[in-house]
Every structure is written in C-alpha cells, then in structure tokens.
Amino acid sequence: MRLTTKGRFAVTALLDVALSEGTSPVSLSAVSERQDISLSYLEQLFGKLRRFGLVTSVRGPGGGYKLSRPMSEISVADIIVAVDEPIDARQCEGKEDCKGGQQCMTHHLWMDLNRKMFHYLSSVSLADLVKEQNQRMELREGAKKVTKKKLMLQTLPA
C-alpha cells in the first residue's frame, strides 16, 4: 500500500477536527499549528474533503470546518478516497502489466491485500480514532499525576 503523506495528513487533520466536535468550527490555521502541517496543504486537502461531503465550511469570524455527518459514519477509507489517495499495493496500479506488459506472479496476492486493507480501513471510523485518542490522553494524564505524586513524596522530609 502506498499511503502517502496526503492520506496520512488528511486522516490526522480530520481527527483533529473530530476531537473538537461539538465546539465552534475549527480553523485550518489551528489544525496547522497543532499538527505541524502546512496551511496551504491543509486548504487543498479540506477542499477535497468538503467536495466529498465529509466536512462543511463556516465563513466569517469564528469560521472554520466541522464534520458534515456523525464521526461514526466517516471511515478512514472514506477520508483516504476523498483526497484521491489510492489504496493499492500492486506495482502496476491495476493495469495488470507489472512484468513486461503481463501480470506478475504475485498480482492476485497484492489484489487480496488491497481488498483486506480497504475492508479494514472501512471498518475504522473517525469515532473509533477519537475514542482511542481520548483513552491515550487519559492514560497520559494519569501517568503525569502518578509521577507528580512520586515527586511530591520524594521531597517530603522523612
């Protein structure tokens, strides 16, 4: 699978928007800053995401982007397809001319892998990623509290 920067950035940026869901629209400059992704690149990606119906734009002061449908109804595959990212592990990109104009011996192996990747990415929703991200943040916060307690105990006189 040749998942390029375009697909990874699109998933990351949309996850950033989803994590802010329920609040005001998210500005691309805020996403750019938090995720260290070029603003002009995000503008290109969000144009495609909007045309595909995954986000809506809100103009004016306090404007930005928000999800156009529930995050449970947006899959990672939807996001990747929306930004024209192929989910294809075949060298020939489906042309069946991998070996001197003919199909290579492992062509069907890579076709099966493509189907499985697409099926898996279709099964992972933005809601799943948000849940996972929230759990990770909770674990980090819990670890910080434990570390802080340990430091406080170490500084107390015996």
DSSP file with accessible surface (Angstrom, degrees, kcal/mol):
  #  RESIDUE AA STRUCTURE BP1 BP2  ACC     N-H-->O    O-->H-N    N-H-->O    O-->H-N    TCO  KAPPA ALPHA  PHI   PSI    X-CA   Y-CA   Z-CA
    1    1 A M              0   0   73      0, 0.0     2,-1.0     0, 0.0    88,-0.2   0.000 360.0 360.0 360.0 131.2    0.0    0.0    0.0
    2    2 A R        +     0   0   94     86,-0.7     2,-1.0    84,-0.2    86,-0.0  -0.675 360.0 171.4-104.1  75.6    1.3    3.4   -0.9
    3    3 A L        -     0   0   49     -2,-1.0    84,-0.1    82,-0.1     2,-0.1  -0.782  19.8-165.3 -86.1 108.8   -0.3    5.5    1.7
    4    4 A T     >  -     0   0   65     -2,-1.0     4,-2.0     1,-0.1     3,-0.4  -0.220  37.9 -86.4 -88.4-178.2    1.4    8.8    1.1
    5    5 A T  H  > S+     0   0   59      1,-0.2     4,-3.3     2,-0.2     5,-0.3   0.856 123.1  64.3 -55.8 -36.2    1.7   11.9    3.2
    6    6 A K  H  > S+     0   0   54      1,-0.2     4,-2.1     2,-0.2    -1,-0.2   0.933 106.6  40.7 -57.1 -49.9   -1.6   13.2    1.6
    7    7 A G  H  > S+     0   0    0     -3,-0.4     4,-2.2     2,-0.2    -1,-0.2   0.920 116.9  48.2 -66.1 -44.7   -3.6   10.3    3.1
    8    8 A R  H  X S+     0   0  124     -4,-2.0     4,-2.5     1,-0.2    -2,-0.2   0.928 113.6  47.1 -62.9 -45.5   -1.9   10.4    6.5
    9    9 A F  H  X S+     0   0   64     -4,-3.3     4,-2.9    -5,-0.2     5,-0.2   0.886 110.5  52.8 -64.1 -38.5   -2.3   14.2    6.8
   10   10 A A  H  X S+     0   0    0     -4,-2.1     4,-2.4    -5,-0.3     5,-0.2   0.932 112.0  44.7 -63.8 -44.2   -5.9   14.0    5.8
   11   11 A V  H  X S+     0   0   23     -4,-2.2     4,-2.4     2,-0.2    -2,-0.2   0.940 115.5  47.9 -64.7 -45.8   -6.7   11.4    8.5
   12   12 A T  H  X S+     0   0   54     -4,-2.5     4,-2.2    -5,-0.2    -2,-0.2   0.930 113.5  46.9 -61.4 -46.0   -4.7   13.3   11.1
   13   13 A A  H  X S+     0   0    0     -4,-2.9     4,-2.1     1,-0.2    -1,-0.2   0.908 112.9  48.3 -66.5 -40.1   -6.3   16.7   10.3
   14   14 A L  H  X S+     0   0    0     -4,-2.4     4,-2.7    -5,-0.2    -1,-0.2   0.879 109.6  53.3 -70.4 -33.3   -9.9   15.3   10.2
   15   15 A L  H  X S+     0   0   27     -4,-2.4     4,-2.4    -5,-0.2    -2,-0.2   0.915 106.7  53.4 -63.2 -40.4   -9.2   13.5   13.6
   16   16 A D  H  X S+     0   0    7     -4,-2.2     4,-0.8     2,-0.2    -2,-0.2   0.935 111.0  45.6 -59.3 -45.3   -8.1   16.9   14.9
   17   17 A V  H >< S+     0   0    1     -4,-2.1     3,-1.0     1,-0.2    -2,-0.2   0.928 111.7  52.4 -63.7 -43.6  -11.4   18.4   13.8
   18   18 A A  H >< S+     0   0    3     -4,-2.7     3,-1.6     1,-0.3    -2,-0.2   0.864 102.1  59.0 -63.0 -35.4  -13.3   15.5   15.2
   19   19 A L  H 3< S+     0   0   65     -4,-2.4    -1,-0.3     1,-0.3    -2,-0.2   0.756 108.8  46.1 -65.9 -22.0  -11.7   15.9   18.6
   20   20 A S  T X< S+     0   0   32     -3,-1.0     3,-1.9    -4,-0.8    -1,-0.3   0.309  84.5 138.4 -98.6   5.8  -13.1   19.4   18.7
   21   21 A E  T <   +     0   0   82     -3,-1.6     3,-0.1     1,-0.3    -3,-0.1  -0.215  62.6  33.0 -56.3 139.4  -16.6   18.3   17.6
   22   22 A G  T 3  S+     0   0   76      1,-0.5    -1,-0.3     0, 0.0     2,-0.1   0.209 106.2  83.7  97.2 -15.1  -19.4   20.0   19.5
   23   23 A T  S <  S-     0   0   96     -3,-1.9    -1,-0.5     1,-0.3     3,-0.1  -0.269  97.5 -58.0 -99.9-165.2  -17.5   23.2   19.8
   24   24 A S  S    S-     0   0   83      1,-0.2    -1,-0.3    -2,-0.1    41,-0.1  -0.226  76.9 -69.5 -69.9 166.1  -17.2   26.0   17.3
   25   25 A P        -     0   0   28      0, 0.0     2,-0.5     0, 0.0    41,-0.2  -0.180  53.5-117.9 -55.3 151.0  -15.8   25.3   13.8
   26   26 A V  B     -A   65   0A  12     39,-2.8    39,-2.8    -3,-0.1     2,-0.2  -0.820  21.5-134.2 -98.4 127.7  -12.1   24.5   13.7
   27   27 A S     >  -     0   0   41     -2,-0.5     4,-1.9    37,-0.3     3,-0.3  -0.535  11.4-131.7 -79.2 146.0   -9.8   26.9   11.8
   28   28 A L  H  > S+     0   0   15      1,-0.2     4,-3.1     2,-0.2     5,-0.2   0.827 107.8  61.0 -66.2 -28.8   -7.3   25.3    9.5
   29   29 A S  H  > S+     0   0   67      2,-0.2     4,-2.2     1,-0.2    -1,-0.2   0.897 104.8  48.8 -66.0 -34.6   -4.6   27.6   11.0
   30   30 A A  H  > S+     0   0   26     -3,-0.3     4,-2.7     2,-0.2     5,-0.2   0.926 113.2  46.3 -68.3 -43.0   -5.3   26.0   14.4
   31   31 A V  H  X S+     0   0    0     -4,-1.9     4,-2.8     2,-0.2     5,-0.2   0.930 111.4  53.2 -62.5 -43.6   -5.0   22.5   12.8
   32   32 A S  H  X>S+     0   0   24     -4,-3.1     5,-1.2     1,-0.2     4,-1.2   0.917 112.3  44.1 -57.5 -45.0   -1.9   23.5   11.0
   33   33 A E  H  <5S+     0   0  170     -4,-2.2    -1,-0.2     2,-0.2    -2,-0.2   0.929 116.8  44.3 -68.0 -47.3   -0.3   24.7   14.2
   34   34 A R  H  <5S+     0   0  128     -4,-2.7    -2,-0.2     1,-0.2    -1,-0.2   0.868 125.0  32.6 -66.5 -37.3   -1.3   21.7   16.3
   35   35 A Q  H  <5S-     0   0   70     -4,-2.8    -1,-0.2    -5,-0.2    -2,-0.2   0.442 101.3-124.8-103.2  -2.0   -0.4   19.1   13.7
   36   36 A D  T  <5 +     0   0  148     -4,-1.2     2,-0.4    -5,-0.2    -3,-0.2   0.939  61.1 142.5  56.2  49.1    2.6   20.8   12.1
   37   37 A I      < -     0   0    4     -5,-1.2    -1,-0.2    -6,-0.2    -2,-0.1  -0.980  60.1 -99.3-119.7 135.2    1.0   20.6    8.6
   38   38 A S     >  -     0   0   64     -2,-0.4     4,-2.4     1,-0.1     5,-0.2  -0.233  24.7-135.7 -53.5 134.5    1.4   23.4    6.1
   39   39 A L  H  > S+     0   0   65      1,-0.2     4,-2.4     2,-0.2     5,-0.2   0.912 105.1  51.8 -60.9 -42.3   -1.7   25.6    6.0
   40   40 A S  H  > S+     0   0   66      1,-0.2     4,-1.7     2,-0.2    -1,-0.2   0.890 109.7  50.0 -65.7 -34.8   -1.7   25.7    2.2
   41   41 A Y  H  > S+     0   0   62      2,-0.2     4,-2.4     1,-0.2    -1,-0.2   0.926 110.0  50.5 -67.5 -42.5   -1.6   21.9    2.1
   42   42 A L  H  X S+     0   0    0     -4,-2.4     4,-3.2     1,-0.2     5,-0.3   0.891 106.2  56.0 -61.4 -39.2   -4.5   21.7    4.5
   43   43 A E  H  X S+     0   0  106     -4,-2.4     4,-1.6     1,-0.2    -1,-0.2   0.910 109.0  46.9 -60.4 -41.1   -6.5   24.1    2.4
   44   44 A Q  H  X S+     0   0  122     -4,-1.7     4,-1.6     2,-0.2    -2,-0.2   0.940 114.6  46.4 -64.2 -47.0   -6.0   21.7   -0.6
   45   45 A L  H  X S+     0   0    4     -4,-2.4     4,-2.5     1,-0.2    -2,-0.2   0.925 112.1  49.5 -62.7 -44.3   -7.0   18.7    1.4
   46   46 A F  H  X S+     0   0    0     -4,-3.2     4,-2.4     1,-0.2    -1,-0.2   0.797 104.0  59.9 -71.6 -25.2  -10.0   20.3    3.0
   47   47 A G  H  X S+     0   0   10     -4,-1.6     4,-2.3    -5,-0.3    -1,-0.2   0.935 110.6  42.2 -61.5 -43.6  -11.3   21.4   -0.4
   48   48 A K  H  X S+     0   0   51     -4,-1.6     4,-1.9     2,-0.2    -2,-0.2   0.908 113.3  51.7 -69.7 -41.6  -11.3   17.8   -1.4
   49   49 A L  H  <>S+     0   0    0     -4,-2.5     5,-2.7     1,-0.2     6,-0.8   0.883 111.4  48.6 -63.1 -36.6  -12.9   16.7    1.9
   50   50 A R  H ><5S+     0   0  107     -4,-2.4     3,-1.4     4,-0.2    -2,-0.2   0.934 110.2  50.0 -68.5 -45.9  -15.6   19.3    1.5
   51   51 A R  H 3<5S+     0   0  166     -4,-2.3    -1,-0.2     1,-0.3    -2,-0.2   0.835 109.3  52.8 -62.1 -30.3  -16.4   18.3   -2.1
   52   52 A F  T 3<5S-     0   0   92     -4,-1.9    -1,-0.3    -5,-0.2    -2,-0.2   0.548 118.2-114.9 -82.2  -8.2  -16.6   14.6   -0.9
   53   53 A G  T < 5S+     0   0   31     -3,-1.4    -3,-0.2    -4,-0.3    -2,-0.1   0.693  83.9 116.0  84.9  20.6  -19.1   15.7    1.8
   54   54 A L  S   <S+     0   0    0     -5,-2.7    14,-2.2    -6,-0.2    15,-0.5   0.759  78.6  23.2 -91.4 -27.4  -17.0   14.9    4.9
   55   55 A V  E     -B   67   0A   2     -6,-0.8     2,-0.4    12,-0.3    12,-0.2  -0.928  63.8-147.9-133.6 159.3  -16.7   18.5    6.2
   56   56 A T  E     -B   66   0A  59     10,-2.8    10,-2.0    -2,-0.3     2,-0.4  -0.947  18.9-132.4-122.4 149.8  -18.6   21.7    5.8
   57   57 A S  E     -B   65   0A  50     -2,-0.4     2,-0.5     8,-0.2     8,-0.2  -0.795   9.5-156.1-103.9 145.8  -17.1   25.1    5.9
   58   58 A V  E     -B   64   0A  55      6,-3.1     6,-1.6    -2,-0.4     2,-0.1  -0.987  16.4-149.2-119.4 122.4  -18.3   28.0    8.0
   59   59 A R        +     0   0  226     -2,-0.5     6,-0.0     4,-0.2     0, 0.0  -0.444  50.0  33.2 -88.8 163.9  -17.4   31.5    6.8
   60   60 A G  S >  S-     0   0   52     -2,-0.1     3,-2.1     3,-0.1    -2,-0.1  -0.257 102.9 -12.7  92.0-177.4  -16.8   34.7    8.7
   61   61 A P  T 3  S+     0   0  144      0, 0.0     3,-0.1     0, 0.0    -2,-0.0  -0.335 136.3  16.9 -59.1 135.2  -15.3   35.4   12.1
   62   62 A G  T 3  S+     0   0   61      1,-0.2    -2,-0.1   -38,-0.1    -3,-0.1   0.609 100.6 141.5  75.9  11.0  -15.0   32.2   14.2
   63   63 A G    <   +     0   0   17     -3,-2.1     2,-0.3   -39,-0.1    -4,-0.2  -0.125   7.8 114.3 -78.1 178.1  -15.4   30.2   11.0
   64   64 A G  E     - B   0  58A  13     -6,-1.6    -6,-3.1   -37,-0.1     2,-0.3  -0.981  61.1 -45.0 158.2-144.0  -13.6   27.1   10.0
   65   65 A Y  E     +AB  26  57A  39    -39,-2.8   -39,-2.8    -2,-0.3     2,-0.3  -0.908  40.5 175.7-125.5 149.0  -14.5   23.5    9.4
   66   66 A K  E     - B   0  56A  94    -10,-2.0   -10,-2.8    -2,-0.3     2,-0.1  -0.949  43.3 -84.2-142.6 162.4  -16.7   20.9   11.1
   67   67 A L  E     - B   0  55A  11     -2,-0.3   -12,-0.3   -12,-0.2   -13,-0.1  -0.409  28.1-149.7 -66.1 142.0  -17.8   17.4   10.2
   68   68 A S  S    S+     0   0   49    -14,-2.2   -13,-0.2    -2,-0.1    -1,-0.1   0.559  79.4  19.4 -91.6 -10.1  -20.8   17.2    7.9
   69   69 A R  S    S-     0   0   78    -15,-0.5     5,-0.1     5,-0.0    -1,-0.1  -0.953 105.5 -62.8-148.1 168.7  -22.0   13.9    9.3
   70   70 A P    >   -     0   0   66      0, 0.0     3,-2.1     0, 0.0     4,-0.1  -0.220  44.0-125.4 -56.6 142.6  -21.6   11.9   12.5
   71   71 A M  G >  S+     0   0   43      1,-0.3     3,-1.3     2,-0.2    56,-1.2   0.762 109.6  65.3 -63.7 -22.1  -18.0   10.8   13.1
   72   72 A S  G 3  S+     0   0   80      1,-0.2    -1,-0.3    54,-0.2    56,-0.0   0.684 100.4  52.8 -71.0 -15.6  -19.3    7.2   13.4
   73   73 A E  G <  S+     0   0  115     -3,-2.1     2,-0.6    52,-0.1    -1,-0.2   0.304  93.5  81.9-101.6   7.1  -20.3    7.4    9.8
   74   74 A I    <   -     0   0    0     -3,-1.3    52,-2.7    -4,-0.1    53,-0.3  -0.955  64.6-164.4-115.5 116.3  -16.9    8.6    8.4
   75   75 A S  B  >  -C  125   0B  12     -2,-0.6     4,-1.7    50,-0.3    50,-0.2  -0.592  32.8-116.6 -95.6 162.0  -14.4    5.8    7.9
   76   76 A V  H  > S+     0   0   12     48,-2.5     4,-2.5    45,-0.9     5,-0.2   0.898 119.0  56.2 -61.1 -37.3  -10.7    6.1    7.4
   77   77 A A  H  > S+     0   0    0     44,-1.5     4,-2.9    47,-0.3     5,-0.3   0.910 103.2  54.6 -61.9 -40.4  -11.2    4.7    3.9
   78   78 A D  H  > S+     0   0   44     43,-0.2     4,-2.3     1,-0.2    -1,-0.2   0.913 109.8  47.2 -56.7 -44.9  -13.7    7.5    3.2
   79   79 A I  H  X S+     0   0    0     -4,-1.7     4,-1.3     2,-0.2    -2,-0.2   0.937 113.5  46.6 -64.4 -46.6  -11.0   10.1    4.1
   80   80 A I  H  <>S+     0   0    1     -4,-2.5     5,-2.3     1,-0.2     3,-0.4   0.929 114.4  46.9 -65.4 -43.1   -8.3    8.5    2.1
   81   81 A V  H ><5S+     0   0   61     -4,-2.9     3,-2.0     1,-0.2    -1,-0.2   0.898 105.9  61.1 -64.5 -38.4  -10.5    8.1   -1.0
   82   82 A A  H 3<5S+     0   0    5     -4,-2.3    -1,-0.2     1,-0.3    -2,-0.2   0.828 104.3  47.9 -59.9 -33.1  -11.8   11.7   -0.7
   83   83 A V  T 3<5S-     0   0    0     -4,-1.3    -1,-0.3    -3,-0.4    -2,-0.2   0.154 120.7-107.5 -97.0  20.8   -8.2   13.1   -1.1
   84   84 A D  T < 5 +     0   0  108     -3,-2.0    -3,-0.2     1,-0.2    -2,-0.1   0.812  65.7 155.1  63.1  32.6   -7.6   10.8   -4.2
   85   85 A E      < -     0   0   10     -5,-2.3    -1,-0.2    -6,-0.2     2,-0.2  -0.821  38.7-134.8 -93.2 118.9   -5.3    8.6   -2.3
   86   86 A P        -     0   0   61      0, 0.0     2,-0.9     0, 0.0   -84,-0.2  -0.505   4.2-150.6 -73.6 139.8   -5.1    5.1   -3.9
   87   87 A I        +     0   0   25     -2,-0.2     2,-0.4   -86,-0.1    31,-0.1  -0.826  51.5 132.7-103.7  85.1   -5.3    2.1   -1.6
   88   88 A D        -     0   0   15     -2,-0.9   -86,-0.7     1,-0.1    23,-0.1  -0.943  39.5-178.9-147.3 118.7   -3.3   -0.1   -3.9
   89   89 A A        +     0   0   22     21,-0.4     2,-0.2    -2,-0.4    22,-0.1   0.481  56.4 109.0 -93.2  -4.7   -0.3   -2.4   -3.1
   90   90 A R    >   -     0   0   47     20,-0.2     3,-0.9     1,-0.1    17,-0.0  -0.523  65.1-143.9 -76.9 139.6    0.1   -3.5   -6.7
   91   91 A Q  T 3  S+     0   0  160      1,-0.2    -1,-0.1    -2,-0.2    -3,-0.0   0.870 102.5  52.1 -66.7 -33.2    3.1   -2.2   -8.6
   92   92 A C  T >  S-     0   0    7      1,-0.1     3,-1.5    -3,-0.0    -1,-0.2   0.518 103.2-131.4 -84.2  -5.0    1.0   -2.0  -11.8
   93   93 A E  T <  S-     0   0   98     -3,-0.9    -2,-0.1     1,-0.3    -1,-0.1   0.849  72.6 -50.6  56.0  36.3   -1.7    0.1  -10.1
   94   94 A G  T 3  S+     0   0   29      1,-0.1    -1,-0.3    13,-0.0    -3,-0.0   0.448 114.8 111.3  88.1  -1.8   -4.3   -2.3  -11.6
   95   95 A K  S <  S-     0   0  135     -3,-1.5    -2,-0.1     1,-0.0    -1,-0.1   0.621  74.2-137.8 -80.4 -11.7   -3.1   -2.1  -15.2
   96   96 A E  S    S+     0   0   97      1,-0.1     3,-0.1     6,-0.1    -3,-0.1   0.817  74.4 109.3  58.6  35.1   -2.0   -5.8  -15.0
   97   97 A D     >  +     0   0   74     -5,-0.1     4,-1.1     1,-0.1     5,-0.2  -0.121  28.2 129.8-127.0  37.0    1.2   -5.0  -16.8
   98   98 A C  T  4 S+     0   0   26      1,-0.2     2,-0.6     3,-0.2     5,-0.2   0.773  71.4  43.9 -66.6 -26.7    3.7   -5.4  -13.9
   99   99 A K  B >4 S-D  102   0C 140      3,-3.1     3,-1.3    -3,-0.1    -1,-0.2  -0.811 137.9 -45.8-126.6  90.6    6.0   -7.7  -15.8
  100  100 A G  T 34 S-     0   0   85     -2,-0.6    -2,-0.2     1,-0.3     3,-0.1   0.887 119.7 -41.4  57.3  42.4    6.8   -6.7  -19.3
  101  101 A G  T 3< S+     0   0   56     -4,-1.1     2,-0.3     1,-0.3    -1,-0.3   0.466 124.8  93.6  87.5  -0.8    3.2   -5.9  -20.2
  102  102 A Q  B <  S-D   99   0C 141     -3,-1.3    -3,-3.1    -5,-0.2    -1,-0.3  -0.828  85.5 -88.1-121.2 166.3    1.9   -9.0  -18.4
  103  103 A Q        -     0   0   71     -2,-0.3    -6,-0.1    -6,-0.2     2,-0.1  -0.471  45.1-124.0 -70.5 136.8    0.5   -9.7  -14.9
  104  104 A C    >   -     0   0   26     -2,-0.2     3,-1.5     1,-0.1     4,-0.3  -0.349  24.8-106.3 -77.6 166.1    3.2  -10.7  -12.4
  105  105 A M  T 3  S+     0   0  182      1,-0.3     3,-0.3     2,-0.1     4,-0.2   0.767 119.2  45.3 -65.2 -25.3    3.0  -13.9  -10.5
  106  106 A T  T 3> S+     0   0   63      1,-0.2     4,-2.1     2,-0.1     3,-0.3   0.272  77.2 111.8-104.0  13.6    2.0  -12.2   -7.2
  107  107 A H  H <> S+     0   0    1     -3,-1.5     4,-2.1     1,-0.2    -1,-0.2   0.899  79.3  47.8 -53.7 -46.0   -0.6   -9.9   -8.8
  108  108 A H  H  > S+     0   0  104     -4,-0.3     4,-2.4    -3,-0.3    -1,-0.2   0.833 106.6  58.0 -69.8 -30.9   -3.5  -11.7   -7.0
  109  109 A L  H  > S+     0   0   96     -3,-0.3     4,-2.2     2,-0.2    -1,-0.2   0.950 109.9  43.6 -59.9 -47.7   -1.7  -11.6   -3.7
  110  110 A W  H  X S+     0   0   93     -4,-2.1     4,-2.5     1,-0.2   -21,-0.4   0.866 111.0  54.9 -70.0 -32.1   -1.5   -7.8   -3.9
  111  111 A M  H  X S+     0   0   37     -4,-2.1     4,-2.2    -5,-0.2    -1,-0.2   0.927 109.1  47.9 -64.5 -42.5   -5.1   -7.6   -5.1
  112  112 A D  H  X S+     0   0   67     -4,-2.4     4,-2.4     1,-0.2    -2,-0.2   0.905 110.3  52.0 -63.7 -40.8   -6.2   -9.6   -2.0
  113  113 A L  H  X S+     0   0   67     -4,-2.2     4,-2.9     1,-0.2     5,-0.2   0.923 107.5  52.7 -61.8 -42.9   -4.1   -7.4    0.2
  114  114 A N  H  X S+     0   0   15     -4,-2.5     4,-2.7     1,-0.2     5,-0.2   0.930 109.7  48.6 -56.7 -47.1   -5.8   -4.3   -1.3
  115  115 A R  H  X S+     0   0  138     -4,-2.2     4,-2.6     1,-0.2    -1,-0.2   0.920 113.2  47.0 -61.1 -43.4   -9.2   -5.7   -0.5
  116  116 A K  H  X S+     0   0  149     -4,-2.4     4,-2.6     2,-0.2    -2,-0.2   0.896 112.6  49.1 -67.5 -40.3   -8.2   -6.5    3.0
  117  117 A M  H  X S+     0   0   32     -4,-2.9     4,-3.1     2,-0.2     5,-0.3   0.942 113.3  46.9 -62.9 -45.7   -6.7   -3.1    3.6
  118  118 A F  H  X S+     0   0   93     -4,-2.7     4,-2.2    -5,-0.2    -2,-0.2   0.920 112.4  49.9 -64.0 -41.6   -9.8   -1.4    2.2
  119  119 A H  H  X S+     0   0  140     -4,-2.6     4,-1.1    -5,-0.2    -1,-0.2   0.931 113.6  46.0 -61.4 -46.0  -12.0   -3.6    4.3
  120  120 A Y  H >X S+     0   0  144     -4,-2.6     3,-0.8     1,-0.2     4,-0.8   0.955 113.8  47.0 -62.8 -49.9  -10.0   -2.8    7.4
  121  121 A L  H 3< S+     0   0   23     -4,-3.1   -44,-1.5     1,-0.3   -45,-0.9   0.824 110.4  54.3 -64.4 -27.7   -9.8    1.0    6.8
  122  122 A S  H 3< S+     0   0   48     -4,-2.2    -1,-0.3    -5,-0.3    -2,-0.2   0.762 105.3  54.4 -73.1 -24.7  -13.6    1.0    6.0
  123  123 A S  H << S+     0   0   69     -4,-1.1     2,-0.7    -3,-0.8    -1,-0.2   0.601  93.1  80.5 -85.4 -12.2  -14.2   -0.7    9.4
  124  124 A V     <  -     0   0   19     -4,-0.8   -48,-2.5    -3,-0.4   -47,-0.3  -0.865  67.9-164.5 -99.7 116.9  -12.3    2.0   11.4
  125  125 A S  B  >  -C   75   0B  14     -2,-0.7     4,-1.8   -50,-0.2   -50,-0.3  -0.555  34.5-113.5 -95.8 165.1  -14.4    5.1   11.9
  126  126 A L  H  > S+     0   0    0    -52,-2.7     4,-2.5   -55,-1.0   -54,-0.2   0.868 120.1  59.2 -61.3 -35.0  -13.4    8.6   13.0
  127  127 A A  H  > S+     0   0   27    -56,-1.2     4,-2.6   -53,-0.3    -1,-0.2   0.896 103.0  52.2 -61.9 -38.1  -15.4    7.9   16.2
  128  128 A D  H  > S+     0   0   78    -57,-0.2     4,-2.5     1,-0.2    -1,-0.2   0.919 110.6  47.3 -62.4 -43.8  -13.1    4.9   16.8
  129  129 A L  H  X S+     0   0   32     -4,-1.8     4,-2.7     2,-0.2    -2,-0.2   0.887 111.5  50.5 -66.6 -38.4  -10.0    7.1   16.4
  130  130 A V  H  X S+     0   0   15     -4,-2.5     4,-2.8     2,-0.2     5,-0.2   0.938 111.2  48.7 -64.2 -45.3  -11.4    9.8   18.7
  131  131 A K  H  X S+     0   0  133     -4,-2.6     4,-2.2     1,-0.2    -2,-0.2   0.932 113.3  47.1 -59.3 -46.8  -12.2    7.2   21.4
  132  132 A E  H  X S+     0   0   83     -4,-2.5     4,-2.2     2,-0.2    -1,-0.2   0.918 112.8  49.0 -62.1 -43.2   -8.7    5.7   21.1
  133  133 A Q  H  X S+     0   0   46     -4,-2.7     4,-2.3     1,-0.2    -2,-0.2   0.917 110.6  50.5 -65.0 -42.1   -7.1    9.2   21.2
  134  134 A N  H  X S+     0   0   63     -4,-2.8     4,-2.3     1,-0.2    -1,-0.2   0.896 109.6  51.2 -63.3 -39.4   -9.1   10.2   24.3
  135  135 A Q  H  X S+     0   0   98     -4,-2.2     4,-2.3    -5,-0.2    -1,-0.2   0.907 109.9  49.7 -63.9 -41.0   -8.1    6.9   26.0
  136  136 A R  H  X S+     0   0  123     -4,-2.2     4,-2.3     2,-0.2    -2,-0.2   0.901 110.4  49.8 -64.3 -41.0   -4.4    7.7   25.3
  137  137 A M  H  X S+     0   0   75     -4,-2.3     4,-2.5     1,-0.2    -2,-0.2   0.905 110.1  50.9 -65.8 -39.2   -4.8   11.2   26.6
  138  138 A E  H  X S+     0   0  137     -4,-2.3     4,-2.5     2,-0.2    -2,-0.2   0.907 110.2  49.5 -63.2 -42.0   -6.4    9.9   29.8
  139  139 A L  H  X S+     0   0  133     -4,-2.3     4,-2.5     2,-0.2    -2,-0.2   0.909 111.3  49.3 -62.4 -42.9   -3.6    7.4   30.3
  140  140 A R  H  X S+     0   0  131     -4,-2.3     4,-2.3     2,-0.2    -2,-0.2   0.919 111.6  48.6 -62.0 -43.9   -1.0   10.2   29.8
  141  141 A E  H  X S+     0   0   95     -4,-2.5     4,-2.1     2,-0.2    -2,-0.2   0.907 111.3  50.4 -63.4 -41.1   -2.8   12.4   32.3
  142  142 A G  H  X S+     0   0   33     -4,-2.5     4,-2.1     1,-0.2    -2,-0.2   0.914 110.2  49.7 -63.2 -40.8   -3.0    9.5   34.8
  143  143 A A  H  X S+     0   0   54     -4,-2.5     4,-2.4     1,-0.2    -2,-0.2   0.892 109.0  52.5 -65.9 -37.7    0.8    8.8   34.4
  144  144 A K  H  X S+     0   0  125     -4,-2.3     4,-2.6     2,-0.2    -1,-0.2   0.913 109.0  49.8 -63.8 -41.3    1.6   12.5   34.9
  145  145 A K  H  X S+     0   0  146     -4,-2.1     4,-2.4     2,-0.2    -2,-0.2   0.910 111.0  48.8 -64.7 -41.8   -0.4   12.5   38.2
  146  146 A V  H  X S+     0   0   77     -4,-2.1     4,-2.4     2,-0.2    -2,-0.2   0.936 113.0  47.8 -63.3 -44.8    1.4    9.4   39.4
  147  147 A T  H  X S+     0   0   79     -4,-2.4     4,-2.4     1,-0.2    -2,-0.2   0.918 111.4  50.5 -62.5 -42.9    4.7   11.0   38.6
  148  148 A K  H  X S+     0   0  144     -4,-2.6     4,-2.3     1,-0.2    -1,-0.2   0.915 110.3  50.0 -62.8 -41.4    3.8   14.2   40.3
  149  149 A K  H  X S+     0   0  147     -4,-2.4     4,-2.5     1,-0.2    -1,-0.2   0.914 110.0  50.7 -62.8 -43.6    2.7   12.4   43.4
  150  150 A K  H  X S+     0   0  128     -4,-2.4     4,-2.1     1,-0.2    -1,-0.2   0.920 110.5  49.2 -60.5 -43.8    6.0   10.4   43.5
  151  151 A L  H  X S+     0   0   98     -4,-2.4     4,-1.3     2,-0.2    -1,-0.2   0.911 111.1  49.7 -63.2 -40.2    8.0   13.7   43.2
  152  152 A M  H  X S+     0   0  114     -4,-2.3     4,-0.7     1,-0.2     3,-0.3   0.913 110.9  49.3 -66.1 -40.2    6.0   15.2   46.0
  153  153 A L  H >< S+     0   0  120     -4,-2.5     3,-0.6     1,-0.2    -1,-0.2   0.863 108.3  54.4 -66.9 -35.4    6.6   12.2   48.2
  154  154 A Q  H 3< S+     0   0  144     -4,-2.1    -1,-0.2     1,-0.2    -2,-0.2   0.794 107.2  50.5 -68.9 -29.1   10.3   12.3   47.5
  155  155 A T  H 3< S+     0   0  113     -4,-1.3    -1,-0.2    -3,-0.3    -2,-0.2   0.585  87.3 101.7 -87.7 -10.6   10.6   15.9   48.5
  156  156 A L  S << S-     0   0  110     -4,-0.7     2,-0.1    -3,-0.6    -3,-0.0  -0.524  82.6-108.4 -72.8 141.3    8.8   15.4   51.9
  157  157 A P              0   0  121      0, 0.0    -1,-0.1     0, 0.0    -2,-0.1  -0.419 360.0 360.0 -67.7 145.4   11.1   15.2   54.9
  158  158 A A              0   0  155     -2,-0.1    -3,-0.0    -3,-0.0     0, 0.0  -0.209 360.0 360.0 -78.6 360.0   11.3   11.8   56.4
